Amino acid sequence: MRRIVVGTVKGLFEVEAGASGARADGGPLADREVTALSGDAGVLWALADGRSVLRSDRDGAWEEVARASSAWRAARSSRSPPSTR
């Protein structure tokens, strides 16, 4: 069955073919900002909260596979944006 998966600031949502609305994923991505998604052969990858990488298996179970430290995030956010000149 075909489906559309959308990452939002409120988590992951899924729409299946023929469905009348989106269904919120109640797993570990619920109420987390999902800023990137990628998928292949039934496996999805997601970037959540700008620091956690999660992977789903073909059955839809999510597992966190990597997380950036708070020190990394602080260093990234304190950098000056590149000059546009």
N, C-alpha and C positions, 0 to 999 in steps of 0.2 A: 504494500500500500504506500502511495506517495504521501509525503508530509513536508511541511515547511516549518523550520525551526528558526526562531527569532530571539536574539539576545537583546535585553533592554536594561534600563537602570533598575528595574524591579525584578530581574531574574530572567529565566528562560521560558519561552512560551512556544507551544507547538500547535499547528493546525493540520489536521489530517484531511485528505481528499474527501469532499462531501460533508464535512463538518460545518456547523453553523457558527462556530466561534473558536477562539483560541483557548487552549487549556494550559494553565500554569504548571510548570514542573515543580513538584513539591520536594525535590531532593536537595542536595547540597548547594544548588545554585539559587534557591528560593531567596528572594529579597536581597540578592547581590547584584552588583552592576556587571553585566556581561558585555564586554566591549569587543570581543572577537570570537568568531566561530569558524571552524573548518571541519569538513567531513569527507570520508571516503569509505566505501564498502560497509556502510552501516555503523562506523565508528565516528564519534564526534569528539572534537577538541574545543575547549573553551578557555578564554582568559577572563577571570573574574576579579573584580575589585582592583584591577591594574597590577596584580601581583601573583595570583594563583593560577596555575595551569591545571585543568581537569580534563579527564578522558572518560568517555562513556564506552561501555562495551556494547555489543550488538543487542543485548537484552535491555539496555537503557540504564544500567547501574553506573553511577559516576564515582570516580576515584581521583583524589588530588595527587598529581604526580610531581609537582614542583611548586615552590613558593619563594618569592624574593624576600629578602630580609627587610626589616623596617629601615635599616641603615642604607640599603640600596635605594629605597624609595625616597628617603630624605635627601640623599645625594643627587638623585635625578631631579627632584622638584626644586632644589636650590640653584641649579644651573641656570644661567642667563639664557634666554632664547637667542637663537642665531640672528645676526644682523641681517636686515633686508636691504641694505645699501649695496 
